[in-house]
Amino acid sequence: MSGFLEGEEEFPASRTAKFAQKFFTATTDWKTPWINDRIYPWRPFVHVPQANKIDTLIRDQLGERMFRSISLPGARG
C-alpha cells in the first residue's frame, strides 16, 4: 500500500492515480481473520509513515466490520 500511495503522490495525473483504491476494489475474496503483521503494530507510524492513511483506506474500501476484524499480535479478546 505504501508504494501505491507514494506513486499517487509522485504522479497524481498518471494512470497510477487512485491505484491503492483500485487494488481493493479489484481484489476479491477478502476473508478474516486478519492479523496486523506490521513491524511494530501497536505504533505502526514508527516504521510505516502512511499507516493512518492505509488504515483509513482499508476502512473506507472494505468497511468498518472488516477493519475491526484485524487483530493485533498478543491482543486478548
Stockholm file with secondary structure:
# STOCKHOLM 1.0

chainA/1-77         MSGFLEGEEEFPASRTAKFAQKFFTATTDWKTPWINDRIYPWRPFVHVPQANKIDTLIRDQLGERMFRSISLPGARG
#=GR chainA/1-77 SS CHHHHHHHHHCTTSTTTTHHHHHHHHCCCCCSCEECCCSSTTSGGGTCTTHHHHHHHHHHHHCHHHHHTEECTTCCC
#=GC SS_cons        CHHHHHHHHHCTTSTTTTHHHHHHHHCCCCCSCEECCCSSTTSGGGTCTTHHHHHHHHHHHHCHHHHHTEECTTCCC
//
